[in-house]
Amino acid sequence: MWFVVIGVALMVMNIAGIGPVAEWTWKWDGDLWKFLLPFGLAVAWWFWADASGWTQRKAMEKVDAKRGARRDKQLDALGMGPKKSKR
């Protein structure tokens, strides 16, 4: 995701004329590779994340955390949550 944000930021900076990026050209033999590099890295990252199972693991961890929080909330509502001192 960050690679896409960087790529879009470079394009906006070029179009708006901000900083040294404003001088980059859009020609094939010029600086086009500098605009395309972040998007290529984003594609490579997504392929790696899907192939290695990283994306699925993160999604499962998020579901497990929600399940645990929901279970704790239900136990607390039933009065079976962690013991509280009555002092």
KADAGI-V689387 format. One line per field, one symbol per residue. phi: phi as a letter, one per 20 degrees, with the letter a starting at -180 (. if undefined). psi: psi as a letter, one per 30 degrees, with the letter a starting at -180 (. if undefined). burial: I if it has 16 or more other C-alpha atoms within 10 Angstrom, else O. A space follows every 50 residues. Layout:
phi = ???
psi = ???
burial = ???
This chain:
phi = .ffffffffffffffemdmfffefdeefeddgfffegfffffffffffff fenffffffffffffffffffffffffendfffdfde
psi = eeeeeeeeeeeeeeefhkaffffklglegbgefeefeeeeeeeeeeeeee efgeeeeeeeeeeeeeeeeeeeeeeeffggakkkkh.
burial = OOIIOIIIOIIOIIOOOOOOIOOIOOOOOOOOOIIOOIIOOIOOOOOOOO OOOOOOOOOOOOOOOOOOOOOOOOOOOOOOOOOOOOO
